[in-house]
Amino acid sequence: MTAMTADATFNPTNSPEKILSGLLGLMKDLKSVYQEEVDAMSRNDTNKFMSLQPSKIALSRDYEIRVKEVQARAAAIKEADPFLRQMVVIEQTELAALADKSQSGALRMAEAIKRLQERLIYAAREAISQEKLQYGKNGHMKSGEIGKPAATSINQD
């Protein structure tokens, strides 16, 4: 990853080419982080996934600053080098695709965690229900529980 984050502050005196070059650098850095994130998710490496979040957040913030700078200087950007503008469009398309891939992976991961939590809760409830003393309609303990002591009061001393 390059040191683009330190240089991502809005500067109205930047040339259109410098703005677009800075944006390209940030986009490449962000794509790299997204690719690492997607790879980490495919390996179920949550530690790597979590370690990438601070840099992804910082790069995303800096990217937003650059995009606002491009929007503020739209007229000047239209006059910038056409090749550089085309590179920004290509990088943006690739970045959006990686971001979508990352988001769908994160949603799958969240859904898997939710299913695991539901299974754990279900198992805990099942274990608790099997441990409870059960009484039949006639007031006697059910199947095989006869002879086992049952608490009938709570000692609060």
N, C-alpha and C positions, 0 to 999 in steps of 0.2 A: 504494500500500500504506500502511496506517495504522501508527501506532506501537504496535500491540497487543503486540508482543513484549516490550517493556520492562515491561509491566504484567501479565504472565502468571504471576507467581509465586503459589504457593498462599497464600491468606490466609483463615483460618477465620472471620474477622469479616465477610467480604463478605456482602452480602445475596444471596438467591437470584437476584433480578433483575440484580444487578451481575455475578454469576457467569455467568448466561445471556447477558447483553449482551456480556460479554468473550468468551465462547465464540463468539457470533455474529460478532463482529468478526474473530476469528481465522479462523473458517470462511470468511468472505468474502475475507480476504486470501489464504488458502491456495487457494481456488477460483481467484482471480485468477492466482496463480503457476502452478497446474496448467493453466489455459487458455493462458497464455503458453507453457508448456512444450509443450503439444499443438500449438499454432500453430508453434512453432519446429521441432518434429519434422516437421510436414507440409510445411514449407519446406526441410527438411534443413539447418537452421541449427544446426550443432553448437556453435558458439561461444555463441549465445544460450542454447541448452539447458544447456550447462555453466555459464554465468554465473548461471542461475536456481537451481542446486543449493544453494548456501549459504543463500539465503533460504528455500528449501523445507525444508531441514533444520531451520533455526531455528524456522520457523513450525510445523513438525510436532512439534518438541519442546515448544513452548509449548502447542500444541493438546492434546498428551498430558497436560500438567500440568493444563489446564482440565478435561479429561474426568475425570481422577482427582479433582479438586475436586468436580465434579458427582456422581460416584459416592459420595464421602465424605459429601456433604450431600444424599443422595437424598431423605430425608424432607422436608427444607426445600424442595427443588426441586419436589416434588410440589405444594406450596402456592403456588408462584410463579405469576405472571400466565399464564393458559392460552394467550393469544395469543403470548407470548414463547416458551413451550414449543413451540407449534406451529411457530413460525418456526425454532426449532432443528432440529426434525424435518425440515422442508422443506430447510433448508440442508444437513443431514447427508446427505439423499438425493441432492442435487445434487453435493455434495462427493464422495460415494462413486462416483457415475457418472463424474465427471471423473477421479478417481484411477484407476478401471478403464481409462478411455480412455488416460490417460497411461501406465499400466503396459503395456497392449497395444502402444502405440506404441513404448515403450522396448524391449519384447521383439522387435518387428519390426526395430527399428534394430540390436539386438544380433545378430539372425539375419542381417541383411544384411552386417554387419561380418564375421561368421564366414564367410559364403559368399565374401566378397572375400578374406579371408585364405587360404581354401582354394584359390581360384583363383590367388593369387599364389604360394603354395607349389607348386602343380602346375606353373605356368609356369616357376618357378625350377628345379624338378626336370627338366622337359623340356629346358630350356636346357642344364643340366649334362650330361644324358645324351647330347645331340647333340654336345657339345663333346668328349666322351671319345673317345680313340682306340679303335677296335674292331678286334679281330683275329678272323679266321675260324678254322675248325677246323684248317687246315693251318699256322697260325701266321703267316700274312701279313695285313697290314692290309686291311680291307674297302674296297670301292668308293671309288675316287678319293683315297684317303689315301696312296697310294704316292708317295714322293718327299718327303713332309713329314717334318721331323725329329721324333723322338719321344724324350723323356727316358727314359733307362734307369737312371739312378742319381741320388742326391740329394747335392749338395755341402754338407757340413755345416761348412765353414770360415767 
